[in-house]
Amino acid sequence: MLKSRKVSLWPRRSGKEGREPLVREKSLVMKGSPSLRESSAQRPLPSDKQATSGPDDLSDEEWNRRVLAVLGEFLSSPGVDSLSVRDLLWEWRRGQVEQRWGSALWLGQFQQRVQQSVELHFPSLPAEVSATQQPPQPSAYLRQVQEVVQGELLRLAPVLKEAGLLGTVIDRYHTHTVGQLELLLQKNLNADQTFTVLEWTLHSYLSDSMLRHPELAADVQVAADLLLLTNWIQKAKTKLLSVAQGYVAGCLQRILEMEEEEAESRDYSDEEAFIRLPLDITQCLRSVARRAKSVSRSLLGDIQRISLSELHTFLLRFTALERKRTGNGEGGVSHLFRTINTCRELRLLAVQLASEAQTDAASPAAVNLLEELEAQATKQLLHTVTHNTEVCLRSYFRGNTHLQQLLSELKSQLKNLPTECDTHKVVMDAVYSQIVSLYLQQLLLSNRTDLEKMWSEVGVVIREDAEEMQEVFSQQNVNVEKKNELLLKVADIVSCEDVDALKISCLQLSTDYPDVSKKQLKKLLQWRGGLSSQKVKAVMEMSHQGNSLASWMPLPGIVDAIARRFH
């Protein structure tokens, strides 16, 4: 630890007189010796030598020169006694203030001393490295800068503020700091390092511990040229946006390259394989957004717009690659499921980023590409899963196989899909709907008379099959929609003997399942048998009168049919 040193304030004299001290030692001040702010009459009488060589005997030039030398030493060395320097400055200002204090020449020389001190104390910039190497992290350098600027300004402020010299020191330190930040910005900084420099400038350099410190704030407001910092911040922001865009583009490019490299060897037994691509992209974009948010809200908006632009470029390449794979029939159910999930997640991410950035930059073209790819992958997955279903169901309705065999094969194909993501329910609903549709299709192609010979109660068997399907798909996903309700209504229509009740069932079916065409409904009525062409026509007319109870309740016999149905 440095000890305070006495400062000799008297000029050296020639001959035997030697050097005489003007300011008392610190130890004397601590013992309560009279301050040098007291008048000369109040001070103890000097020795014989001192009596002929007091401060009043010094010329202005000698005073200025000597004070400048002491201030230079005080600026450069923390070990100089600050109380002694403060007393000297008071003594110096005591008389002839304008002559001694207002000299532009002296102030210019003082500024030089301050600049020399700043350069002496300021840490060196990180060493230069080759263009292919990353420079050291700037955070360590910025911590050193903060320690120096904060420490020196707070050390000098109590002495120089009263003398009116603190503003010069603040100006020199501020100007030099901005200059060093300018040089630091010219180095080969990556996005993270540039964020660090800008964040430090805005949140540390301009904080209450530095330029806004209570002991400095008033002088900083007067002396520091903050426009220098404003200009630097704009340059830093411009560079940051450039390197951030390069980082995002590079990150997404690496993700796409990994996607291509791992396509042939991807392990779908690991659930992470299904979500890694959207997760990596989200982490890339969100990490940059988080850093930007820590700096400023306006910067966050700029970063999000850049991210959306780069995401759009990525999606163009990704969708082209996946369309080629899907079109060529590459990949099984797991790969197609992964593609569907990726499209859904990336579409959601693009919309969220656009919303947060308050822009329409989500690019409808990019979102449309994802929707088209998702539809293509879904179609391919349904074909892959159910391409044998039609044959199995045809055999089932001929009594050559069991429905359990078909459902067992479906479970085998779907068992490795991750169940935690929302896409699983979407896919299960789609597969379920496809199976129900194929069941109805093959049912109508079968022979009703042959089924009655095998099953006796056809409607009962259809209902049991519908319930078994629901059980199987509920095991796959507990939130799956009850797609079997269509078959339950078909079972009601097949079993119904009352024409009016049949009208109600057909109306409910056409209302709840608009995808069932009039042609299919008519085919079902004809297939069930027991109805003349006139009754089939009447039921069909009834089923398409409307969806509300008011549209069909006044018809004759309807109220009685409802009563019979529920009692």
Disulfide bonds with the S-S distance in Angstrom:
none
